[in-house]
Amino acid sequence: MILFDTDICIEILRGNKRVLERRKETDEIIAISFMSVAELYYGAECSRDRSKNIRIVEEFLFTVQVVHTDLAILRAFGELKGQLRKQEILLPDADVLIAATALTKCSRLVTGNLK
């Protein structure tokens, strides 16, 4: 199972041909974190065409598997956030939760973020 980060989901929703082609190249299950779902809904709520974008998000959600939180993910979040803090690396909790989800449940994380 491959976990797509929120930025990759947004590129798919925008119709980025390169990202759409890469998505078609895999036979693996495509998943997204519950946190990405929240971020996608937030983005739709803040957009100019709220109703249309909420509909687009909901249609997209039928094409992926949503990974919900559990204790293993939350423990991985705590460990990862603690390790990052010791290295004086500060990342938003949402990014760390998505990374913890990938570490716990998926074979890899696909993201455009370089941090």
N, C-alpha and C positions, 0 to 999 in steps of 0.2 A: 504494500500500500504506500502510495506517495502522498505526502501532505503538501498542498499548495498554500503558500503564504498569501495574505490578503492582497498584496500588490500584484501577484500573478492573477488572482481572481478578478481584480479590477481590469487588468489588461485583457482578459477573456471577455469581460462584460463590454469593454470598449471595442471589441472586435479586432484586436491586434492579430493580424494574419500569422505572423511568425510564432506567436505563443499558441494560437489555435492549431497550427500545423504540428508543433512539438507535442501538444496534448494528444493529438490523434496517433502519434507514433508509439505510444505505450499501450501495453495490454494490462498494465497494473491498475488496480483500483485507485481512483483519484479521491482524496479526502481533503476536508478542510476542518480546521479547529472551530469549536464553538465560539472562540474569540473572534475569528475571522467573520463568522456570521454576524456577530454583534457589530463589528466595524463596517461591514457592508450595509447593514440596515442604517447605521448612523450616517454613512455617506449618502445614502438615498434620502434620508430625512432632511439633510442639509442641502440637497440639490434643488435646482430650479424647477425641475419637473418631478416632484416627489412621487406622485402616483405611478407614473410610468416607470421610474427607477426602482420603486419597491416591487412592482410586478416583474421587472427584469431580474432582480435579486432572487425573488421567489422561484422563478422559472429555472434559474441557474442552480438553485439548491436541490432541485429534483435530479440533477445530473451528477451530483457528487455525494459522497458519504460524509456526514457530519460526525466528527469525533467529539463526544461529550466528555466533560471533565470527570475524573474519578480520583481516588486517593493516590494512585500511583503517579498521575500527572501532577497533582498538587505537591507531592513529595519531591518529584524531580524539579518542579519550579523552585521550591525552597532551596534545594541543593545548588541548582544552577545560579539562582540569584545570589546566594551566599558566596559561591566561587567567584562570580563576576565582581561582587563588591570587594572581596579581598584583593582583586587585581585592579581595583579602582576603575572598573568599567561599569558605567551606569546606563542601563537600557530601560525603556518603558516596560512596565509589567506585561502589557499585551504581547510584546515581542518575546519576552521570556516565557510566557505561557504557551505561545505557539511553538517555540523551540522545545519546551518540555514535552509538549504533546508529540512532536516528531520523534524525540529521543525515546519516548515510552511506547508509542503505538505504531510507528511507521518506519519504513526502510530508509526514507530520506525526505528532506525538506527542499522544496523548490521555491526559491525566493530571488527577487531582484535586489534585495537589500544587501549592502556590502558590509554592514556592521556586525 
